[in-house]
Amino acid sequence: MRIDPSMWRTVLFSLGVVTFVIGVYQTLVENNPKVPAESLQRNYWLFMLSLGCIMYYRYLKQRDKEARFLADPKNAPKVQPKTPAKSGKPQPRKKPRK
């Protein structure tokens, strides 16, 4: 049994949102008015986990979007014919002399 890739992306996005909400909640609950940045430092890993999940989700979504774009026959890259190789000698300009 295989799971659809869009399901994995949904789980990844949900994990990112949940870890962000937990990080905000823990930061507000553990807030120490004497040292306000201390609770943020303790929950920094939750915010980074959330950011990593969201960034990977967006990467997968963009990669899937590009694959669908290139799979469409009208958007397929056109192969241009090769131009003949230039000789090592430069071509003279056709410029009138005075």
Steps between C-alpha positions, in 0.01 A plus 500: 500500500644832392404836643437783259782762499246776558410329828864518612504870413183551705653321797819705465307827489289396800812409696647842422187683617463289815862546607470877444183518713661290775810722490292818537294349780805378693674834453201688644446255787866493608541876465719645777455879525850539643666321206256523204724333239565190713173322410553576132851351516368181664238452228718604208528140379120482456503808278789365293326163459189684386698714256677194361170317442344798325805557281514134398125505432540800269796333325297185432205703380717703261670187367160340433378817330804505269454131415136558406598803291764305307270199456259713298596452130454866410746604774766243419840657432563542132825360368668750272721383216869527564677790339809414300822547689686819421839473343796631695548782253279809551278601211590837344245777530357632179574858567586750224849647519562873459 
